[in-house]
Amino acid sequence: MGEIADMIIIGVLCQTCGCFIEEPPGGYPRNCTHCEDDTD
């Protein structure tokens, strides 16, 4: 896969909008705080 896809898979980038997530990577795809608020 590409570098960006790999960063989404490990949790460095948001899986919805692709922005950088400030917290340490969790090892799994996740959403940034803005996208988490949109899904509630």
C-alpha positions in Angstrom: 0.0 0.0 0.0 0.9 3.6 -0.1 2.5 5.6 2.7 -0.7 7.5 3.4 -2.8 4.3 3.6 -0.3 2.8 6.0 -0.5 5.9 8.2 -4.3 5.6 8.3 -4.1 1.9 9.2 -1.8 2.5 12.1 -3.8 5.5 13.4 -1.4 8.4 12.6 -4.0 9.9 10.2 -7.8 10.1 10.6 -9.6 7.4 8.7 -12.4 9.8 7.7 -10.8 13.1 6.8 -7.1 12.2 6.7 -5.9 14.9 9.1 -2.9 14.2 11.5 -3.9 13.0 14.9 -1.8 14.5 17.7 -2.0 11.6 20.1 0.4 8.6 19.8 -0.8 6.0 17.2 -3.0 3.3 18.6 -2.1 0.6 16.0 -5.5 0.7 14.4 -7.6 3.0 12.2 -9.3 5.8 14.2 -11.0 9.2 13.8 -9.8 12.6 14.9 -11.7 14.5 17.6 -13.6 16.5 14.9 -14.8 13.4 13.1 -15.7 11.6 16.3 -18.0 14.5 17.2 -19.7 14.2 13.8 -20.5 10.5 14.3 -22.3 11.0 17.7 
